[in-house]
Every structure is written in structure tokens, then in C-alpha cells.
Amino acid sequence: MNVKRARETIAKALKEDEGLRISYRVNIAMMIYDYQYKRDGFHHFSVTDCNDVADDLIKLIFGENELKDDKVIEEISRFQIMDLE
């Protein structure tokens, strides 16, 4: 399975199953929320802000857009919300 097909498969599942979409979003949001505290000792973003960012990431990766797979990776790298090193 190529990346494009994998993205399409997950996008379809997220569109058809609202519970899955909520779970996906909340897990991403809490990772961002927890990481900022772990890194800096305080929260730059509220939980609501983190949910908004998570939703934007999901739309960017799996949403209805015209981005080609390599362009999606390039766009994701621009977020740089978390310094994972």
C-alpha cells in the first residue's frame, strides 16, 4: 500500500466514524499539551488550542486537499510545534 492509499483509507475511516476522529484528535492534542509542560514547565497553549492544532494537523494529513504525499510531509515539517530532539 502506498502512502496516498493509506492516507485515503484513514481519511475515509475518520470521516465515517466520528468517535475515531475525536479519539485521534484528543490523543494528538494531549500529546502537544503534555509535551509543552514537560519541556517548559508550563502550558503555552490551552487544551482548546491544542485541540484546534490537532484538528488542523488531521486536516492537513488526511483532509480533503490537493497536496501530494511529499508536499504533505513538507507542510507538516513547517508546524514545528514540538522539538522532538
C-alpha positions as CSV (number, residue, x, y, z in Angstrom):
1,M,0.0,0.0,0.0
2,N,1.4,3.4,-0.9
3,V,1.3,6.5,1.2
4,K,-1.5,8.0,-0.9
5,R,-3.7,5.0,-0.5
6,A,-3.0,4.8,3.2
7,R,-4.0,8.4,3.7
8,E,-7.2,7.9,1.7
9,T,-8.1,4.8,3.8
10,I,-7.6,6.6,7.1
11,A,-9.4,9.8,5.8
12,K,-12.4,7.6,4.9
13,A,-12.4,6.0,8.3
14,L,-12.1,9.3,10.1
15,K,-15.0,10.7,8.0
16,E,-17.2,7.7,8.6
17,D,-16.5,7.3,12.3
18,E,-16.8,10.4,14.4
19,G,-15.7,8.6,17.6
20,L,-12.5,7.6,15.8
21,R,-11.9,11.2,14.7
22,I,-12.5,12.5,18.2
23,S,-10.1,9.9,19.7
24,Y,-7.5,10.7,17.1
25,R,-7.8,14.5,17.7
26,V,-7.8,14.2,21.5
27,N,-4.7,11.9,21.6
28,I,-2.7,14.3,19.4
29,A,-3.9,17.3,21.4
30,M,-2.9,15.8,24.7
31,M,0.5,14.9,23.4
32,I,1.0,18.5,22.4
33,Y,-0.4,19.8,25.8
34,D,1.7,17.4,27.9
35,Y,4.8,17.9,25.9
36,Q,4.9,21.7,26.3
37,Y,4.6,21.3,30.1
38,K,7.3,18.6,30.1
39,R,9.6,20.8,28.0
40,D,9.0,24.2,29.6
41,G,7.3,23.6,32.9
42,F,4.1,25.5,31.8
43,H,1.5,25.4,29.1
44,H,1.8,27.8,26.2
45,F,-1.5,26.6,24.7
46,S,-4.8,25.7,26.4
47,V,-6.4,22.3,25.8
48,T,-8.8,24.1,23.4
49,D,-5.8,25.5,21.4
50,C,-4.2,22.1,21.3
51,N,-7.4,20.5,20.0
52,D,-7.5,23.2,17.3
53,V,-3.9,22.4,16.3
54,A,-4.6,18.7,16.4
55,D,-7.6,19.2,14.1
56,D,-5.5,21.3,11.7
57,L,-2.9,18.5,11.6
58,I,-5.6,15.9,10.9
59,K,-7.0,18.0,8.1
60,L,-3.5,18.6,6.7
61,I,-2.6,14.9,6.7
62,F,-5.9,13.3,6.0
63,G,-8.2,16.1,4.9
64,E,-9.6,16.9,1.5
65,N,-6.7,18.7,0.0
66,E,-4.8,18.6,-3.2
67,L,-1.4,18.1,-1.6
68,K,0.8,15.4,-3.0
69,D,2.3,13.0,-0.4
70,D,5.8,14.7,-0.5
71,K,4.1,18.1,-0.1
72,V,2.2,16.9,2.9
73,I,5.4,15.9,4.6
74,E,6.9,19.3,3.8
75,E,3.9,21.1,5.2
76,I,3.9,19.1,8.4
77,S,7.5,19.9,9.0
78,R,6.6,23.6,8.9
79,F,4.4,23.2,12.1
80,Q,7.5,22.6,14.3
81,I,5.3,22.8,17.4
82,M,7.3,20.2,19.2
83,D,11.1,19.9,19.2
84,L,11.3,16.1,19.5
85,E,15.1,16.0,19.9
